[in-house]
């Protein structure tokens, strides 16, 4: 249970709050109606690689936590 909690807090929630949410807010602040194609591409290159990297880290960790909690549930 402790392993699941630590993995969830450090591997899922911490990157969400420190990386993904700030990136989402930067993306939300863009005025896409006033951007040309080059600006769109630049904004995407600034956002997408880092967001995807951390999303690909968080997703397997969240699955691992879910599996651990299912195992704990069946052992009760």
Backbone as CSV, one residue per row, in Angstrom:
resi,resn,N_x,N_y,N_z,CA_x,CA_y,CA_z,C_x,C_y,C_z
1,UNK,0.825,-1.186,0.000,0.000,0.000,0.000,0.877,1.260,0.000
2,UNK,1.960,1.218,0.779,2.874,2.361,0.844,3.555,2.567,-0.504
3,UNK,3.961,1.482,-1.150,4.575,1.580,-2.478,3.613,2.203,-3.477
4,UNK,2.357,1.795,-3.432,1.349,2.365,-4.332,1.176,3.860,-4.060
5,UNK,1.112,4.234,-2.801,0.933,5.636,-2.441,2.117,6.486,-2.904
6,UNK,3.326,6.027,-2.613,4.511,6.797,-3.009,4.647,6.893,-4.522
7,UNK,4.380,5.794,-5.214,4.449,5.808,-6.678,3.420,6.767,-7.250
8,UNK,2.233,6.751,-6.700,1.178,7.648,-7.174,1.537,9.108,-6.923
9,UNK,1.969,9.421,-5.716,2.269,10.810,-5.381,3.482,11.336,-6.139
10,UNK,4.559,10.553,-6.176,5.803,11.015,-6.788,5.862,10.791,-8.295
11,UNK,5.223,9.740,-8.781,5.327,9.398,-10.191,4.176,9.861,-11.052
12,UNK,3.034,10.140,-10.428,1.856,10.565,-11.188,1.476,12.009,-10.849
13,UNK,1.224,12.271,-9.583,0.736,13.596,-9.204,1.805,14.686,-9.264
14,UNK,3.008,14.399,-8.808,4.059,15.412,-8.820,4.358,15.906,-10.241
15,UNK,4.592,15.005,-11.216,4.792,15.505,-12.581,3.557,16.207,-13.157
16,UNK,2.383,15.758,-12.774,1.163,16.411,-13.256,1.137,17.871,-12.821
17,UNK,1.376,18.115,-11.536,1.284,19.471,-11.007,2.478,20.349,-11.363
18,UNK,3.656,19.754,-11.510,4.848,20.573,-11.758,5.193,20.728,-13.230
19,UNK,4.710,19.816,-14.070,5.089,19.858,-15.489,3.872,19.977,-16.406
20,UNK,2.976,19.008,-16.348,1.884,18.967,-17.319,0.889,20.116,-17.163
21,UNK,0.492,20.435,-15.960,-0.468,21.529,-15.774,0.127,22.870,-16.187
22,UNK,1.361,23.208,-15.787,1.935,24.466,-16.284,2.044,24.510,-17.817
23,UNK,2.387,23.389,-18.444,2.426,23.357,-19.912,1.034,23.586,-20.500
24,UNK,0.029,22.972,-19.890,-1.342,23.173,-20.361,-1.762,24.636,-20.245
25,UNK,-1.366,25.282,-19.144,-1.711,26.694,-18.948,-1.017,27.578,-19.987
26,UNK,0.239,27.259,-20.330,0.937,28.010,-21.376,0.214,27.854,-22.707
27,UNK,-0.230,26.655,-22.989,-0.944,26.393,-24.232,-2.278,27.127,-24.260
28,UNK,-2.959,27.140,-23.142,-4.247,27.826,-23.043,-4.111,29.331,-23.245
29,UNK,-2.974,29.880,-22.865,-2.765,31.325,-22.949,-2.511,31.799,-24.391
30,UNK,-2.242,30.868,-25.299,-1.978,31.258,-26.680,-3.263,31.720,-27.369
31,UNK,-3.130,32.736,-28.175,-4.254,33.204,-28.988,-4.071,32.615,-30.390
32,UNK,-4.618,31.437,-30.592,-4.391,30.714,-31.842,-5.019,31.402,-33.053
33,UNK,-6.025,32.223,-32.827,-6.644,32.937,-33.942,-5.708,33.975,-34.549
34,UNK,-4.763,34.444,-33.769,-3.839,35.484,-34.248,-2.468,34.920,-34.631
35,UNK,-2.334,33.617,-34.631,-1.041,32.999,-34.938,-1.008,32.530,-36.389
36,UNK,0.157,32.692,-37.015,0.314,32.143,-38.359,0.834,30.705,-38.248
37,UNK,1.036,30.060,-39.371,1.437,28.650,-39.390,2.775,28.429,-38.686
38,UNK,3.732,29.322,-38.898,5.047,29.182,-38.264,4.937,29.313,-36.745
39,UNK,4.094,30.206,-36.283,3.900,30.378,-34.844,3.213,29.154,-34.234
40,UNK,2.264,28.579,-34.976,1.608,27.348,-34.515,2.636,26.241,-34.345
41,UNK,3.473,26.076,-35.366,4.485,25.021,-35.345,5.467,25.236,-34.192
42,UNK,5.885,26.459,-33.983,6.813,26.775,-32.904,6.188,26.480,-31.540
43,UNK,4.947,26.884,-31.361,4.246,26.633,-30.102,4.092,25.135,-29.865
44,UNK,3.790,24.414,-30.920,3.634,22.965,-30.792,4.955,22.305,-30.415
45,UNK,6.046,22.738,-31.044,7.350,22.162,-30.726,7.812,22.520,-29.318
46,UNK,7.380,23.646,-28.810,7.700,24.019,-27.428,6.914,23.191,-26.424
47,UNK,5.718,22.782,-26.797,4.797,22.114,-25.879,4.852,20.587,-25.966
48,UNK,4.688,20.076,-27.162,4.376,18.664,-27.356,5.442,17.667,-26.884
49,UNK,6.719,17.834,-27.206,7.683,16.802,-26.784,7.758,16.621,-25.263
50,UNK,7.802,17.703,-24.545,7.910,17.603,-23.081,6.623,17.052,-22.472
51,UNK,5.479,17.524,-22.976,4.208,17.039,-22.442,4.062,15.541,-22.701
52,UNK,4.373,15.113,-23.922,4.271,13.685,-24.257,5.223,12.836,-23.431
53,UNK,6.446,13.329,-23.245,7.425,12.589,-22.453,6.888,12.316,-21.052
54,UNK,6.373,13.337,-20.420,5.882,13.153,-19.056,4.571,12.386,-19.014
55,UNK,3.744,12.520,-20.041,2.521,11.731,-20.083,2.857,10.249,-20.247
56,UNK,3.893,9.957,-21.034,4.322,8.566,-21.211,5.017,8.018,-19.967
57,UNK,5.419,8.875,-19.077,5.958,8.439,-17.786,4.826,8.212,-16.794
58,UNK,3.883,9.138,-16.762,2.792,9.055,-15.788,1.844,7.888,-16.059
59,UNK,1.565,7.614,-17.317,0.570,6.590,-17.656,0.970,5.199,-17.163
60,UNK,2.176,4.704,-17.477,2.527,3.376,-16.950,2.597,3.338,-15.422
61,UNK,3.035,4.434,-14.817,3.076,4.466,-13.354,1.671,4.412,-12.766
62,UNK,0.726,5.107,-13.383,-0.662,5.056,-12.914,-1.230,3.639,-13.083
63,UNK,-0.879,2.978,-14.173,-1.318,1.587,-14.371,-0.711,0.670,-13.321
64,UNK,0.567,0.881,-13.016,1.252,0.100,-11.987,0.568,0.287,-10.633
65,UNK,0.253,1.517,-10.293,-0.435,1.805,-9.030,-1.795,1.114,-9.003
66,UNK,-2.522,1.184,-10.095,-3.833,0.512,-10.161,-3.687,-0.987,-9.946
67,UNK,-2.688,-1.597,-10.590,-2.460,-3.034,-10.422,-2.096,-3.363,-8.977
68,UNK,-1.251,-2.545,-8.369,-0.902,-2.778,-6.963,-2.136,-2.704,-6.062
69,UNK,-2.967,-1.709,-6.298,-4.161,-1.571,-5.457,-5.142,-2.719,-5.678
70,UNK,-5.226,-3.224,-6.884,-6.081,-4.401,-7.137,-5.541,-5.605,-6.392
71,UNK,-4.211,-5.785,-6.420,-3.608,-6.889,-5.681,-3.866,-6.766,-4.175
72,UNK,-3.734,-5.567,-3.659,-4.007,-5.332,-2.236,-5.474,-5.663,-1.929
73,UNK,-6.363,-5.244,-2.798,-7.792,-5.505,-2.591,-8.082,-6.995,-2.524
74,UNK,-7.460,-7.780,-3.398,-7.712,-9.218,-3.400,-7.051,-9.931,-2.216
75,UNK,-6.058,-9.320,-1.626,-5.403,-9.932,-0.472,-6.138,-9.623,0.833
76,UNK,-7.074,-8.683,0.807,-7.831,-8.360,2.045,-8.862,-9.403,2.365
